[in-house]
Each structure stands twice: as C-alpha cells, then as structure tokens.
C-alpha cells in the first residue's frame, strides 16, 4: 500500500510539474483525477479495516 501511495504522489507531482512547463490543462486534470481516485481507494481501504475490527469479535 505504501508503494502505491508513493507512486500516486509521484504521478500527481509529475502532472503538476508538466502543467507548469507546458500550460496544458489536461495535465492538471489528470493530476486532479488521480488525486480523487487515490482518496476514494484509501477511504475504501480504511473502511474495510474498520469493518474488520468491528466484525472480528463477533466471529
């Protein structure tokens, strides 16, 4: 999970960097989309961890 987080951070940074040098809006949109999907995946991952904590004592 940490490797994926680092790769996402590098991807977002590269998108912003590309936007700064080229001024093409598609790089900024790509970085924003990557950020949103990363947040959604992280929230789902943490929700599963919390659900596991709650349900394991009942098993």
N, C-alpha and C positions, 0 to 999 in steps of 0.2 A: 504494500500500500504506500509505503514511503517513496519507493522508486516512482510510482505512478504520480504521486504528488509533486515530486521534483521535476518530472518530465512535463507535467502540466504547467508548472511555474516557468520552466524554460520556454515552453511554447507560447505562453502569454507574453513573456518578456520579449521574445523574438518578434511576435506580432506587433507589439508596441514599437519596438525598435525599427521594424520595417516601415511602419506607418510614419514615423518621424522622418525617415530618409526619403521615402517615396511620395508621401502625402496622398497615397491611395487609400480611400476609406475602407476598402474591402479587408485590409489587414486589421484595422481597428474592430470591424465587425467580427472577424474571425477570432480575435482575442477575447472579445466580449462573450461570444458564443461558447468558446472553450471554458471561460470562467463560469458561466451559468451551468453548463453541464457538469463541471467538476464539483460545484456546490451541491447540485442535485444528487450526484453519486455519493458524495461524502455524507449528506444527510440521510440517505437511504442506508448506507453502511452503519452509521451510528444508531439509527433506528433499529436495525437488526440486532446490534449489540445490546441495546437497552431491552428489546423484546426477549432476547435470550436470557438476560439477567432476571427478568420478571418471571418467565415461564419455567426455568430450570428447577426452582424449588418445588414446583407442583408435580414434577415427574418422579 
